[in-house]
Amino acid sequence: MSPRGQAARAAAQPVQQPVRRPTVQDVAREAGVSPSTVSRALHTRGYASPAVRARVQAAAERIGYVTDHNARNLRSRTSTSIGVLISDLRNPFYADLAAGIEEELRAAEYQMVLVNDNGDPAEEMQAAETLLAMRVPGVIVTPVTAKCPQVLQDNGVHVVCADREFGRATSDLVLSDNKAGARELTEHLIALGHTRIGMLIDETKWSTGAGRLAGFRAAHVDNALEIDEDLIAYTSFDADAARQTTRRLLNDHEVTAIISANNVLAQGALAELKDRRLKIPRQISLAAYDDVPWMSLVQPALTTVDQSTVEMGRSCARLLLARIRGELPPRRRLVKVPARLIVRGSTGPAPR
């Protein structure tokens, strides 16, 4: 048959109409129990004997029944959906954070509603309004502005801010110990003889960048080293911009090591060092905050600070669920996740 004939035959095929979804009543008839018993058997919050629960679950599977969470939420006037609002799903850090959150929520029979705001304040507020319309009881957010978590709280939603805070936040917080991690990373380089260490950083208005810069400074002070402010190179949260900033840093100053404040900046710094054909770590050392998979795959592998991002996500979910269940006192709770230095092949003794 010619392509035109095949197209005509395909166009003549009727569109398949959606079939009716099985209901709780259908499962009840199939299992020979009441609808209320089906509801109890399919949700662990209700009681049903193991035999009845098994019979109901088998019946539901036979007829293809899927729980309608929206209908259940409307009946109970509660929601088992939790909003998760992150800045960049393409970044492995946020993907791991969401994975840890989802793992903990699923174990507690909650569903994650994941929204990516691309680090844009307007998109963040739109997402917050969407989650409010869904009547979620709680939201975990990596905030772009202080306004978003405040608006959510003002509307009765429990909020946990992850990874960063703004000023005197009133919401619960789960943070990496940024200052301690950056201090340990900087001290590692100082112990190798480096005294001209460049710091590549994108922002300091958030607690994340501010803490890492504070740790960098503290390590210099602790080791009686003068801080050359010209070696602190500010850039934007973009690998290409970080590459250009690294280029200017190396053109204008003598440095024997570079610390990148996050994994995105590390990509740009590494690209510039490779482009210059600098031997790492013989001619220059490179280290980064925020361990992600690619850092252990390049040659040499990068020395980094691991934030235990999946565990950070789990901690966010546990804290939010405890708040929703009323298990915590009213005062704000701060959880700090320890950072861990991972020494690999990209750092070595300072060149003479």
N, C-alpha and C positions, 0 to 999 in steps of 0.2 A: 504494500500500500504506500502511495506517495505521501510525503510530509504533509501536503495540503489535505489529503484524505484523512490522515491520522488526526490532524487538528480539527477537522470538521466532526469526526467521530467523537473526539474528546469533548467538543463543545456541546454535542448532543446528549452527553451523559447527564442525568439529573443530579443536582446538588444534594449530597447526603444531609438530611435533616438531623439535628441533634436529638438524641434519644432522651427520654425522661430519666432523671437521676433517681436511683433507689432512695427511699426514705427510711426513717426509723421504723415506721409502721410496716414497711416491707420486710425489714430485718426481723421484726417481732413475729410476723406471720411465718417466716421461714424457720425461725428458731423455736416457735411455739411458746413464746413468753410475752409479757406485756411490754408496751413501749417504754415505760419507766424502768423496767429491768434492763432493757437494751441500753438506755442512757447510763445506768449505773455500771453495767458490764464493760462498756466501751471507754469509760473514763475512770482512771484509777482513784479519783477523788470520791467515787461512790462505792458502796459495798455490794459485792455479788460473790457467791461461792465460786471456787475455782472451776467446778464442773460447768456451772451456768455461764461463767465468763468465757470458757473455752467454746461452748456450744454457740454462743452469740457471736463470738469473733469468727468462728468458722462459717456461720450463716452470712455474716457481713461480707466475708471474702468471696463466698460463692456467688452472691448477687452483685458484687462490685460496689458495695456501699462505701462512701467516703464521708467522713464527718464534715458537716457544714459549720465551720467555726463562727462565721458571721451570724448565722441564725442563733447559735447557742449564746453568743455574746449579747444579742438583742434581748433574748429571753431573760438572761441573768443580769442584764444591765452592767456587765463587766466585760473586759476584753482580755484575752490571753495573748494578744499581740504586743510586742515591745518594739519601739522604734529605735533604729540604729542609724545615726546620721554621721557620715564620715566625709573626709575631704578629698580623697583621691583613690578610688578602688584599684587603679592600675599600679599603685605603689604597693610593693609587697608588705610594707609595715601595716597598712590599713587592712589589707586582705587577711593577714595573720590575726590582727586585732578582732576583725569580724568573725573569723573562724573560732576563736576562743569564746567569744560572746555566744555564738550560735550553739556551740557544744553544751555550754552550761544551761542555756535557755531550753534547749530540746530535752535535756535530762529532767527539767522541771515542768515539762509539758507546756511551754510557751513557744510562740512562733516569732521569728525575727522578721521585721519589715525593714529592709536595708535600703537606704537612700544615699546617693552620692551627690554632694553639693559642689564638687569641683573647687572647693576652697573659695567660693564666691558668696559674699554676704547676702546678696539678693536671693540667690538660689537656696541658701541656708534658711532664710525666713520663709520662703515658699514651702520648703519641705516641712518646717515646723508647723505651718498652718495645715498642711495635709495630714500630719500626724495628729494634730488636735481634732481635726474633723473625723478621724478614725477612732477617737476616744481611747487612745492607748493609755494605759495607766503609768507608763514609764518610758523614758528615752535615754539612751546612751549617746553622747555627742562628743566629737572632737571639735570644739567650738572655733568658729572663725571670728566671731564677735561675742561680746558679753551679752548682747541683746537677746540672742536666740535662747540660751538656757533660762534667762530671766522671764521671757514671755511664756515659755512652757510652764515654769513654776507658778507664775501668776495665774495660770489657768488650771491649776490643780494637778499638774503632771509631775511625778517624781523624776528627777534628773541626776544623772551621773556624768560628769565631765571627764573624758579620758585624754591622757597625754599632755594636756595643757590647761591653764587657767588664766583668767584675766582679772587683775586687781584683787579685790576682796570678794571673791565669789561666795555665794550662799549655798551652792549646790554641793553634793558629795563629789569627791575627786579621787581618781586613780591615776597616779603619775609614776613615771620612771624616776629614779634618784639621779637626775641629770647632772647635778653639781658633782656628786661623788664619782660618777662614771667618767666624766670629762677630766676630773682631777687625776684619777688613776691612770687614764690613758696618757695624759700629758706627763705625768711623773715617770711613766714607762719610757718615754722618749728622752726625758732629761737624764734618766739613769743610764741611757745609752750614749750620753755625751752631747746631746743636742741642746744648743742654747739659742739657736735662731729658728724658732718654730713658727710657721705660718698657720693662721686659723681661718678657715673658709667657713663663713656663716651667713645665713640668709635673713634671719630676723632675731630681734631681742625683745620685742614687745610681748611675746608669749613667754610663759614660764619655761617652756622647752628650751628655746634658744638662750634665754637669759641665764638659765641654770648651767648650760654647757659652757657659756662664756665665763661665768663666775668660777666654774671648776678649772678652766684653763688659766685664769688669773691666779687662783688660789695656789695652784701647783708651782707657779713661778715665785710667788711670795714665800711659800714654804721652803723653797730651795734657794732663797736669796738671789733670784735672778731678776734683772730689770726687764720690764715688759715694754717691748717696742710696739707702740700703737699702730705703726705703719704695717706691721705684719698681720694685723687683724683685718682681713679682707671681706668686706660686705658685698653680697651678691643677691640674686633672686632665686626662688625655689624652682630652678630649671637647670638641667644638665648643660645645655649650651652656654647659658649665662655663666655658670660656674667654670666652664672651660675657659672662657674669655677672661674671667677674673683671675684664674690661676695663671694665665699667660701674662697678664699685667704684673701680678705679684712676682713672678720669676724674672720678668724683664727689669723690674725696678729695684728688686731687693735680693740680698743674699740669704737664702734659707736652706737649711739642711733637712727639714722635715715639714710636712703639711698635715694638719688635722682637718678633716671635713666634718661639719657638724651633723650631717645626715647622709643617708645613702644616695640621694639624688645628687647632692653636691660632689660626693665621692666619684660618681660616674664621670662628671665633667673634669675633675682634677686628674683622674687616671687617664682619660683620653688625651689631655694636654701633655702629660708626662710621657705617654707612649709616642705621641706625635714628635716630641723632641728627642726621642730615642734615649731618654735618660734611663740608666740601669737602676732598678729598684731592688734592694735598698742600698746598693753600693754607692750610688751618687746622691740619692735622695730617698728618704723614707716617707711612706704614705700610710696614714691611719684614718679611721672613720668611726663616728658614732652611729649605732643602729645596724646591727648585723642582719644581712639579708642573703638569700642563697647564692647569688652570683659572686659574692665576695670570697667564697671558699672555692670557687671554680676557676678564677683567673690565676695567672702565673706572674709573679708570686701571689699567693692568697693574701687577702688584706687583714691586717691586725684591726680588730674592731671592738666595740662595746656592745654586747648583747643585751637588749632591753627585756628579754623574755616576753615578747609581744603577745603570744598566745595566752600565756598565764595572765598578762595584764587584762586581756579580754575576759578571761574567766572571772577575774577579780571584779571587773566592772559589773558583770551579770549577777554575781553572788551578792554584791553590795546593793544593787538595784532591787533584786527580789526580796532581800531582807527588809529594805525600806518599804516596799509595797505591802509586805505582810505585817508591817507594824512591829518588827522585831528590834528596832533601833531607837535610841533616844532622839529627841528633835534636833540636837546640835549636829552641825556638819561633820561628816566623817571623811578623813583623808587617809588613803591607802598608798603607801610608797612601795613600788616593786623594785627590789635590788637590781642594780646593773652589774654585769659581769664582763671583765676584760678577757678577750680571746687573742692571744699573741700568735701571729702567723708570720709568714715570710716577708711581708712588705716593710718591716721595720728592722733596722740594724744599727750598728755603731755609726756615729756621725763621721763623715769623711774628714780627713785631716786637711 
